[in-house]
Amino acid sequence: MNEPLVSIIVTTRNNHQTLDACLSSIVNQKYTRLELIVVDRDSNDGTKLIARYYTDKVFNCGPERSAQRNFGVAQARGEFVVIIDSDMELDPYVVRDCVDTMHYRPDTQGIIIPEESFGRGFWAHCKQLERSYYHNNDAIEAARFFAKVTYETVGGYDEAMVSGEDWDLSARVRATGPIERVTSGIRHNEGRLKLFKSLRKKFYYAGLARTYLARHKTDTGLVSGQGPLQRYKLFLSRPGTLLRHPLVGSGMLLMKTAEYAAGAVGYLLGARPPKTDEKEPTAYEHA
């Protein structure tokens, strides 16, 4: 088959520590017809310099990552677009597998690329264990690969939505046709994860979740696939995993409980934006 052009959009905000590995994993894909677009938001840490080493298509846009992503897709020339966060590293065959899926299953409207976490320190190991429970769970994992025409038809990311925008886009895409999966994946670099920082992010994004929750009232209750009760049920459905890793498993449950508590307070009280030198959390950090 004639290989279609694939545009990969990476959004950044002071991500110099993870960006090099991210972009390197993109340019080393086992698929040659790629267009790399980096959309930064006023970084002051050298992020743009790293990006320009890999591509001349480096732009500045804001105010939030939904606007950055939509801007990047607007610049894209590819038949397909992939939305990647700057702390992610792609397996070498991710793009190839996604293109093949679109070719052999032509009704596909979007593709979920499975993610796993890695990082340094105890809490990063807890997050890694948590992420392992979400594989093949369509209620939690969102699509990242789309035909550009599908993305544009559904309107892209809702720029008024700062929290839950990935789930919202996947829901609108799914309404137009099937969302498939590939087996090659993404590694999400948690770095040296600190519990307080994670709780701060949950507090902030939960305070901005009202737009998403108002639109998806039937999907986001306490017993939905994204809600806390179903999450705990999921964790406890594999007791052997927790028993094999008792310390990390206990830490994971403690961390998730603390995150839900921080999110509940953030939702009730609202939240102020994080400091300007913080990197943007990824879709996973909404959960």
C-alpha positions as CSV (number, residue, x, y, z in Angstrom):
1,M,0.0,0.0,0.0
2,N,1.0,3.6,-0.4
3,E,2.2,4.8,2.9
4,P,0.2,7.8,4.1
5,L,1.9,10.8,5.9
6,V,1.4,10.7,9.7
7,S,1.7,13.9,11.7
8,I,2.8,13.6,15.3
9,I,1.9,16.5,17.5
10,V,3.8,16.9,20.8
11,T,2.7,19.6,23.2
12,T,5.3,21.0,25.7
13,R,5.6,23.3,28.6
14,N,9.0,23.4,30.3
15,N,9.7,19.7,29.5
16,H,13.4,19.7,28.8
17,Q,14.1,16.8,31.1
18,T,11.9,14.3,29.2
19,L,11.6,15.9,25.7
20,D,14.8,14.5,24.2
21,A,13.8,10.9,24.9
22,C,10.3,11.6,23.6
23,L,11.3,13.1,20.3
24,S,14.1,10.6,19.8
25,S,11.5,7.8,20.1
26,I,9.4,9.5,17.4
27,V,12.1,10.1,14.8
28,N,13.3,6.5,15.3
29,Q,9.9,4.9,14.5
30,K,9.9,2.0,12.1
31,Y,7.8,4.1,9.8
32,T,9.4,6.7,7.5
33,R,6.6,9.1,6.4
34,L,6.4,11.2,9.5
35,E,5.9,14.9,10.2
36,L,6.9,16.0,13.7
37,I,5.1,19.1,15.1
38,V,6.0,20.6,18.5
39,V,3.6,23.1,20.0
40,D,5.2,24.8,23.0
41,R,3.6,27.2,25.5
42,D,6.1,29.9,26.6
43,S,8.8,27.5,27.9
44,N,11.8,29.2,29.5
45,D,14.0,26.1,30.2
46,G,15.4,25.2,26.8
47,T,12.5,23.1,25.7
48,K,12.3,24.9,22.3
49,L,16.0,24.4,21.7
50,I,15.6,20.7,22.1
51,A,12.6,20.6,19.9
52,R,14.3,22.5,17.1
53,Y,17.1,19.9,17.0
54,Y,14.5,17.4,15.8
55,T,12.1,19.5,13.7
56,D,11.8,23.0,12.2
57,K,8.0,22.9,12.9
58,V,8.1,24.4,16.4
59,F,5.3,26.7,17.4
60,N,4.1,28.6,20.4
61,C,0.5,28.5,21.4
62,G,-1.8,28.5,24.5
63,P,-3.4,28.9,26.9
64,E,-3.8,25.2,27.6
65,R,-2.9,21.9,25.9
66,S,-6.3,21.5,24.2
67,A,-5.6,24.7,22.3
68,Q,-2.0,23.5,21.6
69,R,-3.2,20.2,20.2
70,N,-5.8,21.7,18.0
71,F,-3.3,24.3,16.7
72,G,-0.8,21.5,16.0
73,V,-3.4,19.5,14.0
74,A,-4.3,22.6,12.0
75,Q,-0.7,22.8,10.9
76,A,-0.5,19.1,10.1
77,R,-0.3,17.9,6.5
78,G,-0.7,14.2,7.4
79,E,-3.7,11.9,6.6
80,F,-3.4,10.7,10.2
81,V,-2.5,12.6,13.4
82,V,-1.1,11.3,16.7
83,I,-1.3,13.3,19.9
84,I,1.7,12.7,22.2
85,D,2.6,14.2,25.6
86,S,6.2,15.3,26.0
87,D,6.9,12.8,28.9
88,M,6.0,9.8,26.7
89,E,8.3,7.4,24.8
90,L,6.9,5.4,21.9
91,D,7.8,1.8,21.1
92,P,9.4,1.7,17.6
93,Y,6.4,0.1,15.9
94,V,3.6,2.3,17.3
95,V,3.0,4.3,14.2
96,R,3.4,1.3,11.9
97,D,0.9,-0.7,13.9
98,C,-1.6,2.2,13.9
99,V,-1.4,2.8,10.2
100,D,-1.8,-1.0,9.5
101,T,-4.8,-1.1,11.7
102,M,-6.4,1.9,9.8
103,H,-5.6,0.1,6.5
104,Y,-7.0,-3.3,7.4
105,R,-9.9,-2.1,9.5
106,P,-11.0,0.9,7.4
107,D,-14.1,1.7,9.6
108,T,-11.7,2.6,12.5
109,Q,-12.1,6.2,13.7
110,G,-9.5,6.2,16.4
111,I,-6.8,4.1,18.0
112,I,-5.9,3.6,21.7
113,I,-2.2,3.1,22.2
114,P,-1.7,1.3,25.6
115,E,0.5,3.0,28.2
116,E,2.7,1.8,31.0
117,S,4.4,4.0,33.5
118,F,8.0,4.0,34.7
119,G,10.0,6.3,37.0
120,R,12.2,6.6,40.0
121,G,11.2,6.2,43.7
122,F,8.5,4.5,45.6
123,W,5.5,6.6,44.4
124,A,6.5,6.1,40.8
125,H,6.5,2.3,41.3
126,C,3.0,2.7,42.9
127,K,1.9,4.6,39.8
128,Q,3.4,1.9,37.6
129,L,1.4,-0.8,39.4
130,E,-1.8,1.3,39.1
131,R,-1.4,1.8,35.4
132,S,-1.0,-1.9,34.9
133,Y,-4.6,-2.4,35.9
134,Y,-5.9,-0.1,33.1
135,H,-4.7,-2.1,30.1
136,N,-7.6,-2.9,27.7
137,N,-10.0,-0.7,29.7
138,D,-11.8,1.6,27.3
139,A,-13.3,3.6,30.2
140,I,-9.9,4.8,31.3
141,E,-7.6,4.7,28.2
142,A,-8.2,7.4,25.6
143,A,-7.5,7.3,21.9
144,R,-4.5,9.2,20.6
145,F,-4.3,8.2,16.9
146,F,-7.0,9.6,14.5
147,A,-7.7,10.1,10.8
148,K,-7.3,13.9,10.5
149,V,-10.6,14.2,8.9
150,T,-12.3,12.5,11.8
151,Y,-10.5,14.7,14.3
152,E,-11.7,17.8,12.4
153,T,-15.2,16.5,11.9
154,V,-15.8,16.1,15.7
155,G,-14.1,19.4,16.4
156,G,-10.9,18.2,18.1
157,Y,-10.3,18.8,21.7
158,D,-12.8,21.1,23.5
159,E,-10.7,24.1,24.4
160,A,-13.0,25.1,27.2
161,M,-12.3,21.7,28.9
162,V,-9.1,21.6,30.9
163,S,-9.9,18.3,32.7
164,G,-11.2,15.1,31.1
165,E,-10.7,16.5,27.5
166,D,-9.1,13.2,26.4
167,W,-12.1,11.1,27.5
168,D,-14.4,13.7,26.0
169,L,-12.7,13.5,22.5
170,S,-12.7,9.7,22.6
171,A,-16.4,9.7,23.4
172,R,-17.2,12.0,20.4
173,V,-15.0,10.0,18.1
174,R,-16.5,6.7,19.2
175,A,-19.9,8.1,18.3
176,T,-18.8,8.2,14.7
177,G,-17.4,4.6,14.5
178,P,-15.2,2.0,16.2
179,I,-12.1,2.8,18.2
180,E,-9.5,0.0,18.0
181,R,-6.3,-0.8,19.9
182,V,-2.7,-1.7,19.0
183,T,-0.4,-3.9,21.0
184,S,2.8,-1.7,20.8
185,G,2.7,0.9,23.4
186,I,3.8,4.1,25.1
187,R,6.0,4.4,28.1
188,H,5.0,7.3,30.4
189,N,8.0,8.8,32.3
190,E,6.8,9.7,35.7
191,G,10.3,10.9,36.7
192,R,10.9,11.0,40.5
193,L,7.2,11.2,41.4
194,K,6.4,13.0,44.6
195,L,3.1,12.4,46.3
196,F,2.4,16.0,47.2
197,K,2.9,17.1,43.6
198,S,0.5,14.4,42.4
199,L,-2.1,15.5,45.0
200,R,-1.7,19.1,43.9
201,K,-2.4,18.2,40.3
202,K,-5.5,16.2,41.3
203,F,-6.8,19.1,43.3
204,Y,-6.2,21.5,40.4
205,Y,-7.8,19.5,37.7
206,A,-10.7,18.3,39.7
207,G,-11.5,22.0,40.4
208,L,-11.7,22.4,36.6
209,A,-13.7,19.2,35.9
210,R,-17.2,20.7,35.9
211,T,-17.4,21.2,32.2
212,Y,-16.5,17.5,31.5
213,L,-18.8,16.2,34.2
214,A,-21.7,18.3,33.1
215,R,-21.4,17.0,29.5
216,H,-21.0,13.3,30.6
217,K,-23.3,13.0,33.6
218,T,-24.2,9.4,32.8
219,D,-20.5,8.3,32.4
220,T,-18.7,9.8,35.3
221,G,-20.6,8.9,38.5
222,L,-19.1,7.1,41.5
223,V,-19.9,3.7,39.9
224,S,-18.8,4.5,36.3
225,G,-15.7,3.0,34.8
226,Q,-13.9,6.3,35.6
227,G,-15.2,6.6,39.1
228,P,-13.5,5.6,42.4
229,L,-15.8,2.7,43.3
230,Q,-15.1,0.9,40.0
231,R,-11.4,1.7,40.3
232,Y,-11.2,0.1,43.8
233,K,-13.2,-2.9,42.4
234,L,-10.7,-3.2,39.6
235,F,-7.7,-3.1,42.0
236,L,-9.3,-5.7,44.3
237,S,-10.2,-8.0,41.3
238,R,-6.6,-9.1,41.1
239,P,-5.6,-9.8,44.8
240,G,-2.7,-11.9,43.7
241,T,-1.0,-8.8,42.2
242,L,-1.4,-6.9,45.4
243,L,-0.1,-9.9,47.5
244,R,2.9,-10.3,45.3
245,H,3.8,-6.6,45.8
246,P,2.4,-5.9,49.3
247,L,4.3,-2.7,50.0
248,V,3.9,-1.1,46.6
249,G,0.3,-2.4,46.5
250,S,-0.5,-0.8,49.8
251,G,1.2,2.4,48.6
252,M,-0.8,2.4,45.4
253,L,-4.1,2.1,47.3
254,L,-3.0,4.8,49.8
255,M,-1.9,7.1,47.0
256,K,-5.2,6.6,45.0
257,T,-7.3,7.3,48.1
258,A,-5.3,10.5,48.8
259,E,-5.7,11.6,45.2
260,Y,-9.5,11.1,45.3
261,A,-9.6,13.1,48.5
262,A,-7.6,15.9,47.0
263,G,-9.8,15.8,43.9
264,A,-12.9,16.0,46.0
265,V,-11.7,19.0,47.8
266,G,-10.5,20.6,44.6
267,Y,-13.9,20.0,43.0
268,L,-15.8,21.5,45.9
269,L,-13.5,24.5,46.4
270,G,-12.1,25.2,42.9
271,A,-8.3,25.6,42.5
272,R,-5.7,28.0,41.4
273,P,-3.4,27.2,38.4
274,P,-0.1,25.5,39.1
275,K,3.1,27.4,39.1
276,T,4.2,28.5,35.7
277,D,7.3,26.3,35.7
278,E,5.3,23.1,36.1
279,K,5.0,20.8,33.1
280,E,1.5,19.9,31.9
281,P,0.1,16.7,33.4
282,T,-0.9,14.0,30.9
283,A,-4.2,12.4,30.3
284,Y,-3.4,9.7,32.8
285,E,-2.9,12.3,35.5
286,H,-6.5,13.3,35.1
287,A,-7.6,10.0,36.3
